Amino acid sequence: MPKPSRTTIAILLLVAAAWWLWRDRDSVAASLINAVQDVGAVESLNGLNFYGGGVRLDRLRFTTKNGITADFSALQLANPLGAFGATNDSELTIGKAELYFPELRPPPGSGESGEQRESGTTNGQTDTAKHAAATSQSSRQEDKRRSDTGPLYLSALIDSLASVPARIEIQQLEWPQADQSWHSATARLSVRRLPDSTTLLTKYVTSRLRAEATIIPDRERLQLRGKVNLGDAPASQVLIATAERRPDESWQTAISTVARLQWLQSGELPLPVETSSGELIAKLSGILPDDLRALDEYKNLWVNLSSQKASVTLDRDFAPLTLKMETTEPLSAQISSVSPLQLRQLSGEAQVDADLTGKTMAQLLSANIRAQGTGGKPVLKASGTVFPQQLHALLQETALKKRPDLAAIESTTGTLLFAMHAQLAGPGENLAISANDHLLVHEASLELKSGSELRLVTGPDPAGKSVLNQLGWKQISAKVDLEAPVILSTDGWPGDIHLSAPDLRGTLQGVTLQKKGGKEATPVLFQVTDASCQFSDTPNCSVVARTEAAELALAEPEATLIDLQLSTSVNVKHTKSGNKIKLSKFAAEAERLSSGEVQIEGLSLNSPSFECVAEETEIRCEGESTATALSAGSANPAVNVGGTLSFPSLVFTHRDREPKLNASFQIPGGKLRWVNSGQTDFTGSGDLSLEGGKLRGKGQISAGDLQVRGSWSHNLDSSSGEAKLGMPRVSFSKERPLSHSARGLPVDIVAGSLAGTAQFAWPAGEQDQIQLSLDEIAGVYEKSFATGISTTLKLQRSGGFWRTPEPQPVSVSSVDVGVSITDIRFDLKVTEERDIILSSLSAATLGGEISSKSLSWNLDNEPRRSLVSANGISLRALENEMEAENFAASGTLDLQIPVVTGPDGITVENGEVEARAPGGRLRYYGAFSPQMLAGNPQLKMLSGALEDYNFRTLGGTLNYPPSGDMQLKLKLVGRSDSVAKDRDLIINLNLENNIPSMLRSLQASRDLSEALQKRLE
């Protein structure tokens, strides 16, 4: 087979290349367009075809660099080669154009037909959307890297206008809105160049609006004249602009426009306008550089703005507002420099108002704006009133819909009076703040005037977690009055801003929850003084706040504060590492704090300095604090404590969701008081820590010679913990008794030693226990005393009660209640039934012995019966104890005493008394008074017999009722030498004696100190 020639091969390659270019002509065309321009990017191109002398495109999607997307369909370019002549004689027709602004991007594929989306081809051609996007990706990335402030030459724009096609026609132009909140516009746009001329005639026509403009783009002079008409009405807006090239390539420019604002409400433009009226006149002249973005080259600009009853009512869905402006003197400015901004002259005055529309039609803002200044001191001033009630209604329709936290504000009222002052830069003033930046404002201030007031009411918190619910308030009413101006100022902007509020006062008043009756709570008064904020690279604020309330009730926890006064100074500073909050001179005082049965009088909290630093991952607070209370206690038990608790060093950190606390505490002087004027002074110290969810502490409390040491821990997650307490052994003496450490106790310890330990857990458990060790304790109770008390008492918790795990031996050397009892021994037992049982009781008294197998007392006053035996009681010893001159006796008695304990105290029912043989002797002088003996011979005989009576037998019963009057019914058989000494004389005696009174008499008859000393020796 002959080898093909090179010519044949070249022809075949050209045919193959041509076939490939034709097959992929859509993607090739898109790539070529993206390569030759930098205005934007072709995202898709479909249906490229050629016909005799022209080009057709089915669809084209083009996106500009600033995000505007245009979808074109049915494009036809006639005489395309005419674009390459001296004048562009081509003609462009577009069947439909849809414009999408950045916030309303078209849906994917919306620029393609359904058939194309399914098959990806049109007339056998490959869909090029993805390919065109891929091939233009590098150019789009380059666009992103280009500066947004690149040059924009006016001369280039004029050249572009001069080279547009001879005719451009868009038969249907739309910018549909995704949410239909504004009116959509459908229009017809045409641009036509007059023959043999650069003059362009443009028309934009809709069903209601017609806009026309004549543009003469000459290289040395640009002229533009346009107008807008609504229907057949006179022109609603006229615009005239000229720009003449100067020798230095700058442009002498003049622009003026007169606008009758009614045309804004036509709905033909994407503006949120419902109605509009009035007139605006604007004029501008000056020298503009060829590069319109070179702001530093703008020179000698003059701007003039005036209005006549200008009013614009916005769509309610956008903002329910009507804006009004009326110039009493045109606002005029002579600008010698745009960058930096420098004004040669400023003048004019205008009234600006804003009214709320819709359901609530009322004034929101009324402001007067004044511009003045010559000689390099241009000043802009404004003053007026803002009405918070309407501002809140506006926010409810706009911002509050997106801010649920602010939506809690239910209503606002009041009046805010303001004044604004801004001094702008004059000609030649050097206000540079860096190489490229300059101050726009020399100095400025915004002042809320004194006399302004604001009232707001918050609604209920559905979640029930706000501070209101903790106060028991379902809503709150707040009032703020400005006693002095609040001023926001700057010495130059951009730059630091300063806020000053010398005196701001107000009240907070809540309406209590329904369970409280729905009544108004006592108002809380507050005052903010010396408030100052500096907003800079390191913003900081400081404020002095004071609060007082005659009564403040809290719902969670339930408590009431009476006469609360609080004051503090706060400084907040923001740094690169985080926020720093410093609390100084904090002081809080309350006459009374009540919570349930607990009541605290004279409460005060003070913190000279407390500082917190909040960084990105950690919060750290440290400082010192002191709490003082005159008294704190409850009715049951009737004890209270007072004094000062100080934390000289407190450090709190919160890092990685883990709080930590380390603190030391001191009690420099505390007082514990109880009923009957008992009191002890104590001091204490210790440490606290929080780590790993556990709060731990250890410390000690000292009261005179007494000292208690302890440690404890509490788990915050499980609300459980434990504590251990210990009291080192302490010795007592007459010189240092217990009353030296604790005054007013009913019992005083004057000898011996005491030690103890305790262990508790919460919730309460079986491991809870208390142990007391008493060694030779001597104690005094009123006129009675006991010596030589020794025992080790151990109590353990069992369910809800305390019990002894086993009987505890107790020994007491002596007890003296007026009658001495010695050598007392018993085993003490406390049961789960709350019975105190003294078993194996033995003691000695009056020459005899007391014993009982079991003597019981129930702590709930349930009746308990016991039997006590008193054997060998010597009447001679009783005579000696009584030390009575008219009584003498001898003999020995045995007693069986049934003891009943219960709600009536100690009682005896039908006890038995019997004398041992051979009996005894009784002498009782003056048993009856002379008046009783007069006229009663038998009583006189009995009295004589008792003065010298020898009995052989003595027996009877004993009763001791709740009244304390012991009743003895005795029968004595014996003889008396003074009465019938040769025969038996039987005497029946009914004796009654109040035992408490008798014991008090016996106690009074002896010297307590002397008697106690004898026992101690």
Stockholm file with secondary structure:
# STOCKHOLM 1.0

chainA/1-1017         MPKPSRTTIAILLLVAAAWWLWRDRDSVAASLINAVQDVGAVESLNGLNFYGGGVRLDRLRFTTKNGITADFSALQLANPLGAFGATNDSELTIGKAELYFPELRPPPGSGESGEQRESGTTNGQTDTAKHAAATSQSSRQEDKRRSDTGPLYLSALIDSLASVPARIEIQQLEWPQADQSWHSATARLSVRRLPDSTTLLTKYVTSRLRAEATIIPDRERLQLRGKVNLGDAPASQVLIATAERRPDESWQTAISTVARLQWLQSGELPLPVETSSGELIAKLSGILPDDLRALDEYKNLWVNLSSQKASVTLDRDFAPLTLKMETTEPLSAQISSVSPLQLRQLSGEAQVDADLTGKTMAQLLSANIRAQGTGGKPVLKASGTVFPQQLHALLQETALKKRPDLAAIESTTGTLLFAMHAQLAGPGENLAISANDHLLVHEASLELKSGSELRLVTGPDPAGKSVLNQLGWKQISAKVDLEAPVILSTDGWPGDIHLSAPDLRGTLQGVTLQKKGGKEATPVLFQVTDASCQFSDTPNCSVVARTEAAELALAEPEATLIDLQLSTSVNVKHTKSGNKIKLSKFAAEAERLSSGEVQIEGLSLNSPSFECVAEETEIRCEGESTATALSAGSANPAVNVGGTLSFPSLVFTHRDREPKLNASFQIPGGKLRWVNSGQTDFTGSGDLSLEGGKLRGKGQISAGDLQVRGSWSHNLDSSSGEAKLGMPRVSFSKERPLSHSARGLPVDIVAGSLAGTAQFAWPAGEQDQIQLSLDEIAGVYEKSFATGISTTLKLQRSGGFWRTPEPQPVSVSSVDVGVSITDIRFDLKVTEERDIILSSLSAATLGGEISSKSLSWNLDNEPRRSLVSANGISLRALENEMEAENFAASGTLDLQIPVVTGPDGITVENGEVEARAPGGRLRYYGAFSPQMLAGNPQLKMLSGALEDYNFRTLGGTLNYPPSGDMQLKLKLVGRSDSVAKDRDLIINLNLENNIPSMLRSLQASRDLSEALQKRLE
#=GR chainA/1-1017 SS CCCCCHHHHHHHHHHHHHHHHHHTHHHHHHHHHHHHCCSEEEEEEECCEEETTEEEEEEEEEEETTSCEEEEEEEEEESGGGGGSSSCCCEEEEEEEEEECGGGCCCTTTTSCHHHHHHSEETTEECCHHHHHHHTHHHHHHHHHSCTTCCCBHHHHHHHHHTSCSEEEEEEEECCCSSCCSCCCEEEEEEEECTTSCCEEEEEECSSEEEEEEEEECSSEEEEEEEEEETTSSEEEEEEEEEEECTTSCEEEEEEEEEEGGGGGGSCSSCCEEEEEEEEEEEEEEEECSBTTCGGGCEEEEEEEEEEEEEEEECTTTCCEEEEEEEEEEEEEEEEETTTTEEEEEEEEEEEEEEECTTSCEEEEEEEEEEECCTTCCEEEEEEEECHHHHHHHHHHTGGGGCTTGGGEEEEEEEEEEEEEEEECCTTCCCBSSSSCBCSEEEEEEEECTTCEEEEEECCCTTSCSHHHHTTEEEEEEEEEESSCEEEEESSBSSCEEEEEEEEEEEEEEEECGGGTSCBCCCEEEEEEEEEEEESSSCEEEEEEEEEEEEEEETTTTEEEEEEEEEEEEEEEEETTEEEEEEEEEEEEEEEEEETTEEEEEEEEEEEEEEEEEESSEEEEEEEEEEEEEEEEETTTBEEEEEEEEEEEEEEEEETTEEEEEEEEEEEEEEEEETTTEEEEEEEEEEEEEETTEEEEEEEEEETTEEEEEEEEEETTTTEEEEEEEEEEEEECSSSCGGGTSBTCSEEEEEEEEEEEEEEEESCCTTCEEEEEEEEEEEEETTEEEEEEEEEEEEEEETTEEECSSCEEEEEEEEESSSEEEEEEEEEEECTTCEEEEEEEEEEETTEEEEEEEEEEETTCCCEEEEEEEEEEEHHHHHHHHTCTTEEECCEEEEEEEEEEETTEEEEEEEEEEECTTCEEEEETTCSCHHHHTTCHHHHHHHHHHTSEEEEEEEEEEEECTTCEEEEEEEEEEEETTBCTTSCEEEEEEEEEEHHHHHHHHHHTSCHHHHHHHHHC
#=GC SS_cons          CCCCCHHHHHHHHHHHHHHHHHHTHHHHHHHHHHHHCCSEEEEEEECCEEETTEEEEEEEEEEETTSCEEEEEEEEEESGGGGGSSSCCCEEEEEEEEEECGGGCCCTTTTSCHHHHHHSEETTEECCHHHHHHHTHHHHHHHHHSCTTCCCBHHHHHHHHHTSCSEEEEEEEECCCSSCCSCCCEEEEEEEECTTSCCEEEEEECSSEEEEEEEEECSSEEEEEEEEEETTSSEEEEEEEEEEECTTSCEEEEEEEEEEGGGGGGSCSSCCEEEEEEEEEEEEEEEECSBTTCGGGCEEEEEEEEEEEEEEEECTTTCCEEEEEEEEEEEEEEEEETTTTEEEEEEEEEEEEEEECTTSCEEEEEEEEEEECCTTCCEEEEEEEECHHHHHHHHHHTGGGGCTTGGGEEEEEEEEEEEEEEEECCTTCCCBSSSSCBCSEEEEEEEECTTCEEEEEECCCTTSCSHHHHTTEEEEEEEEEESSCEEEEESSBSSCEEEEEEEEEEEEEEEECGGGTSCBCCCEEEEEEEEEEEESSSCEEEEEEEEEEEEEEETTTTEEEEEEEEEEEEEEEEETTEEEEEEEEEEEEEEEEEETTEEEEEEEEEEEEEEEEEESSEEEEEEEEEEEEEEEEETTTBEEEEEEEEEEEEEEEEETTEEEEEEEEEEEEEEEEETTTEEEEEEEEEEEEEETTEEEEEEEEEETTEEEEEEEEEETTTTEEEEEEEEEEEEECSSSCGGGTSBTCSEEEEEEEEEEEEEEEESCCTTCEEEEEEEEEEEEETTEEEEEEEEEEEEEEETTEEECSSCEEEEEEEEESSSEEEEEEEEEEECTTCEEEEEEEEEEETTEEEEEEEEEEETTCCCEEEEEEEEEEEHHHHHHHHTCTTEEECCEEEEEEEEEEETTEEEEEEEEEEECTTCEEEEETTCSCHHHHTTCHHHHHHHHHHTSEEEEEEEEEEEECTTCEEEEEEEEEEEETTBCTTSCEEEEEEEEEEHHHHHHHHHHTSCHHHHHHHHHC
//
